[in-house]
Amino acid sequence: MTHILVTGGTGNIGMYAVAEFARRGHDVTVLDQTSEAPMLRAIAPDAEIVAGDILDVDLLSRIVKDRRISHILHLAAFLGPESVTFPIKAMDVNCRGTANIFDVALAMNVERVTWSSSIAALGTLPEYDGTPVNEDYRIAPLTTYGASKYYGELMTPIYRQRGLDATCVRAAFAFGLGKLSGSWGANYNRIIYNTAVGRPSVFPSWAKTGVQMIYNKDQAKFCVEATLAPSGEHWLFNTPTERAFSEDDVITILRDIVPDCDIVRDSTPPFGSAFPPNVDGSRARHAIGYQPDYTVKAAIAEMVEYYRQNPDQGI
């Protein structure tokens, strides 16, 4: 049995990663700022949750030692919307916190660290035409959150040179059953929730080149597979997605599933001008063998059905 630590394991991606590790027979410990996680406990009842902070190096060291941790999936982060208001906190958690994970893992001979960067680490250069870009695309992050994630991408090969087996997954725009506020993906969860329970929804403007969406269950599965995959030539992987979706595409899907939904369009983009480029996920498909299980339409349909059956989820 592999003993795995998941930081940020109560989040929208983390809780499904924990459940997937458990389904595959691994022992999972979760480190998050809260132990209040009813949805995680519902889908992964055997996971141990430790309330704590990745800035606490002593706590990290004790968890790794006492639970004989061999693999770490590091998902804890100070997320995009909050980073706009509190940029110093974002840099502290996302930069120093990630370095803490690397330091502890290296010192305690952890076999593999996989951590989640973000497509926000990529900035859209002026000449960008919508063509999906690979992992060699020139970086130009335009937000504090993106810059803090790019820091981790810079540090990963440095720690690899010191002997740490570290893998980085660039998370796509993940939405899905879970939290309804606190991140950009969660805000779109709220749109789907409102649609499902008959409330009006405001749909903001998206990038002209579309947005690559992925169900959080699929993003979690990719993180799990990257954590457990054998070491190979590459350490950085874009997330494979179905395709880029325009706002019209998503609104059409919502109206196909809920024909009488009330959707109001807003011309104000939630990211300002900081939309990332679309990415090519073929490296992960070839090297890890990963493919999403859900189409975007199937994922939204599952969410609508769940929220109709559980309308108090959004209260």
C-alpha positions in Angstrom: 0.0 0.0 0.0 1.3 3.4 -1.0 1.0 6.2 1.6 0.0 9.5 0.0 -0.3 13.0 1.3 -2.6 15.4 -0.6 -2.4 19.0 0.3 -5.5 21.0 -0.4 -7.4 17.8 -0.4 -10.8 19.4 0.6 -10.9 21.6 -2.5 -12.8 21.1 -5.8 -10.0 19.0 -7.4 -8.4 17.7 -4.2 -11.4 15.8 -2.8 -11.8 13.8 -6.0 -8.1 13.1 -6.1 -8.3 11.8 -2.6 -11.3 9.6 -3.5 -9.5 8.3 -6.6 -6.4 7.4 -4.6 -8.5 5.6 -2.1 -10.5 3.8 -4.8 -7.1 2.4 -6.1 -6.3 1.0 -2.7 -3.9 3.7 -1.4 -3.7 5.1 2.1 -4.4 8.9 2.0 -3.7 11.7 4.4 -5.2 15.1 3.7 -3.6 18.4 4.8 -5.8 21.4 4.5 -6.6 24.5 6.5 -9.9 22.9 7.7 -11.1 19.5 8.8 -14.7 20.5 8.0 -15.1 18.7 4.7 -18.5 17.0 4.5 -18.3 16.3 0.8 -14.8 14.8 1.0 -15.9 12.6 3.9 -18.9 11.5 1.8 -16.8 10.3 -1.1 -13.6 9.3 0.8 -14.7 8.4 4.3 -11.4 6.6 5.2 -9.1 9.5 4.4 -7.5 11.1 7.4 -7.8 14.9 7.4 -5.2 17.0 9.3 -6.0 20.7 9.8 -2.9 22.7 9.1 -0.9 25.0 6.8 1.8 24.2 4.2 3.7 27.1 5.7 4.3 25.0 8.8 7.4 23.0 8.0 7.5 21.2 11.3 3.9 19.9 10.7 4.8 18.8 7.2 7.8 16.9 8.4 5.8 15.2 11.1 3.1 14.1 8.7 5.6 12.7 6.2 7.6 10.9 8.9 4.7 9.6 11.1 2.6 8.4 8.2 5.5 7.0 6.1 4.5 9.2 3.1 6.0 8.0 -0.2 4.1 10.3 -2.6 2.8 13.9 -2.3 0.2 15.5 -4.4 0.4 19.2 -3.7 -2.8 21.1 -4.6 -3.0 23.6 -1.8 -2.9 27.2 -3.1 -4.1 30.7 -2.6 -6.5 30.9 -5.5 -6.9 33.4 -8.3 -9.8 35.7 -7.1 -8.2 36.1 -3.6 -4.8 36.7 -5.0 -6.0 39.9 -6.7 -6.9 41.4 -3.3 -4.1 39.8 -1.3 -1.0 39.4 -3.6 1.5 39.1 -0.8 -0.4 36.2 0.7 -0.6 34.6 -2.7 3.1 34.7 -3.1 3.7 33.5 0.4 1.4 30.4 0.1 2.0 29.6 -3.5 5.8 30.2 -3.6 7.1 29.6 -0.1 4.5 26.9 0.6 5.5 25.0 -2.6 9.2 25.3 -1.7 8.4 23.9 1.8 6.8 20.9 0.1 9.9 20.4 -2.0 12.3 20.9 0.9 10.5 18.4 3.2 10.1 15.8 0.4 13.8 16.0 -0.5 15.0 15.8 3.1 12.7 12.9 3.9 13.3 10.9 0.7 9.7 11.1 -0.6 9.6 9.1 -3.9 7.5 11.5 -5.9 6.0 15.0 -5.6 3.4 16.0 -8.1 2.1 19.5 -7.8 -0.5 21.6 -9.6 0.5 24.7 -11.5 -2.1 26.3 -13.7 -2.7 27.5 -17.2 -2.6 31.0 -15.5 1.2 30.6 -15.5 0.9 31.1 -19.2 0.2 34.6 -20.5 -1.4 35.4 -23.9 1.3 37.2 -25.9 0.1 39.9 -28.4 0.6 37.7 -31.4 -1.4 34.7 -30.0 -3.9 33.4 -32.6 -5.7 30.7 -30.6 -3.5 27.8 -31.7 -3.0 25.4 -28.8 0.6 25.7 -27.4 2.8 23.0 -26.0 4.9 23.0 -22.8 7.7 25.0 -24.5 5.5 28.1 -25.1 7.2 31.2 -23.9 5.8 32.2 -20.4 4.3 35.6 -19.8 2.0 35.4 -16.8 -0.3 38.5 -16.4 -1.6 37.9 -12.8 -0.2 37.5 -9.3 -1.6 34.0 -9.2 0.0 33.1 -12.6 3.3 34.5 -11.5 3.3 32.6 -8.3 2.6 29.4 -10.2 5.3 30.1 -12.6 7.7 30.4 -9.7 7.0 26.8 -8.9 7.6 25.8 -12.5 11.0 27.6 -12.3 11.9 25.8 -9.1 10.9 22.3 -10.1 13.9 21.6 -12.4 16.2 23.0 -9.7 14.9 20.6 -7.1 15.0 17.8 -9.7 18.7 18.5 -10.2 19.1 18.0 -6.4 17.5 14.6 -6.6 13.8 15.2 -6.1 11.4 13.4 -8.4 9.0 16.3 -9.0 6.2 16.4 -11.6 4.1 19.4 -12.5 0.6 19.3 -13.9 -0.8 22.6 -15.4 -4.4 22.5 -14.3 -7.0 23.6 -16.9 -10.2 25.6 -16.1 -11.7 23.0 -13.7 -15.4 23.1 -12.8 -17.6 20.6 -11.1 -19.5 19.4 -8.1 -18.0 21.0 -5.0 -17.6 24.5 -3.8 -19.7 27.3 -5.3 -17.4 30.3 -4.4 -13.8 31.1 -3.8 -12.3 30.4 -7.2 -13.1 31.1 -10.8 -14.1 27.5 -11.4 -16.4 27.6 -8.4 -18.0 30.7 -9.7 -19.0 28.8 -12.8 -20.3 26.0 -10.6 -22.6 28.6 -9.2 -23.9 29.4 -12.7 -24.7 25.7 -13.2 -26.3 25.4 -9.8 -28.5 28.4 -10.4 -29.5 27.0 -13.8 -30.4 23.6 -12.2 -32.6 25.1 -9.5 -34.4 27.6 -11.6 -32.5 30.8 -10.6 -31.2 33.4 -13.1 -27.5 33.2 -13.9 -25.1 35.9 -15.1 -22.6 34.5 -17.6 -19.5 36.7 -18.0 -17.6 37.2 -21.2 -14.9 34.8 -22.2 -11.7 34.9 -24.3 -12.3 35.3 -28.0 -10.3 32.1 -28.5 -12.4 30.1 -26.0 -11.7 28.5 -22.7 -10.5 24.9 -22.2 -12.8 23.5 -19.6 -12.4 20.2 -17.7 -14.6 18.4 -15.1 -12.9 18.5 -11.7 -13.2 14.7 -11.5 -11.2 14.4 -14.7 -8.6 17.0 -13.5 -8.3 15.0 -10.3 -7.8 11.7 -12.2 -5.0 13.3 -14.2 -3.3 14.5 -11.0 -3.5 11.0 -9.6 -2.2 9.3 -12.7 0.7 11.8 -12.9 1.5 11.1 -9.3 1.6 7.3 -9.8 3.1 7.2 -13.3 6.7 5.9 -13.7 9.4 8.6 -14.1 10.0 9.5 -17.7 11.6 12.1 -20.0 9.3 14.9 -19.1 8.2 16.6 -15.8 5.8 19.3 -17.0 2.4 18.4 -18.5 -0.4 20.5 -19.8 -3.9 19.0 -19.0 -5.5 17.3 -22.0 -9.1 18.7 -22.5 -11.9 18.0 -24.9 -11.5 21.4 -26.8 -11.8 25.1 -26.3 -15.4 26.2 -25.6 -16.8 29.7 -26.4 -19.3 31.3 -24.1 -21.9 30.5 -26.8 -21.0 26.9 -26.7 -21.5 26.6 -22.9 -24.7 28.6 -22.9 -26.1 26.3 -25.7 -25.2 23.3 -23.6 -27.0 24.7 -20.6 -30.1 25.5 -22.6 -30.0 22.1 -24.2 -30.1 20.5 -20.7 -32.4 23.1 -19.1 -34.4 24.6 -21.9 -36.2 27.2 -19.7 -33.0 28.5 -17.9 -32.6 32.2 -17.4 -29.1 33.3 -18.5 -28.1 36.9 -18.7 -24.9 37.7 -20.5 -22.3 40.1 -19.0 -19.7 41.7 -21.3 -17.2 42.0 -18.4 -14.6 39.2 -18.4 -13.8 37.7 -14.9 -10.1 37.6 -15.7 -9.8 41.1 -17.1 -7.4 40.8 -20.0 -5.5 37.9 -18.4 -7.0 34.9 -20.3 -4.3 32.2 -20.8 -3.7 30.6 -24.2 -5.2 27.3 -25.2 -2.8 24.4 -24.6 -1.8 21.2 -26.3 -2.2 18.2 -24.0 -0.7 15.6 -26.3 2.4 15.1 -24.1 0.3 13.8 -21.2 -1.7 11.6 -23.5 1.4 9.9 -24.9 3.6 9.9 -21.8 1.0 9.1 -19.1 -1.8 7.7 -21.2 -4.3 10.0 -19.8 -7.8 10.7 -21.3 -10.7 12.5 -19.7 -13.7 10.4 -18.9 -16.3 13.1 -19.3 -17.3 15.4 -22.1 -18.2 18.9 -20.9 -21.8 18.4 -21.8 -22.0 15.1 -19.8 -20.3 16.8 -16.8 -22.8 19.7 -16.8 -25.7 17.3 -17.1 -24.4 15.3 -14.1 -24.1 18.5 -12.1 -27.6 19.7 -13.1 -29.1 16.3 -12.0 -27.1 16.4 -8.7 -28.2 20.0 -7.9 -31.8 19.2 -8.7 -31.7 16.3 -6.2 -29.7 18.4 -3.7 -31.0 22.0 -4.0 -29.7 22.9 -0.5 -26.1 22.4 -1.8 -25.9 26.0 -2.7 -27.4 27.5 0.5 
